[in-house]
Amino acid sequence: MAFQNKNLSVIAYANGFTLWHYAANETMSAISASGYFDAVKTLMNTGDIIIINGSDNTSIKKITVDTNVAVAALA
């Protein structure tokens, strides 16, 4: 499946930082694939955090924004 806007929501926003939540019936590897969040990359900023509920597990990821949105493990 592809990204679905209806599955993305904002939990909190302050001082240019956004905490997002995304839930979908997809595996974490599919959701964290390069380009998955490109449809909403203009809404996201470097350093934003997204909590992802995938079909195989729940994880917290960090978003890196440049020409694409990259999802990586929160260090």
Long-range contacts (C-beta under 8 A, 24 or more apart in sequence): 1-25, 1-26, 1-30, 2-36, 3-36, 3-37, 3-38, 3-39, 3-40, 5-39, 5-40, 8-40, 11-51, 16-45, 17-45, 17-47, 17-48, 18-43, 18-44, 18-45, 18-48, 18-49, 19-48, 19-49, 19-50, 19-51, 20-44, 20-48, 20-49, 20-50, 20-51, 20-63, 21-50, 21-51, 21-52, 21-53, 22-50, 22-51, 22-52, 22-53, 23-52, 23-53, 24-53, 24-54, 24-55, 25-55, 26-54, 26-55, 27-54, 27-55, 27-56, 28-52, 28-54, 28-56, 28-57, 28-59, 30-54, 31-71, 32-61, 32-71, 32-72, 34-68, 34-70, 35-68, 35-69, 36-69, 36-71, 37-63, 37-69, 37-71, 38-68, 38-69, 40-69, 41-65, 41-68, 41-69, 44-69, 49-74
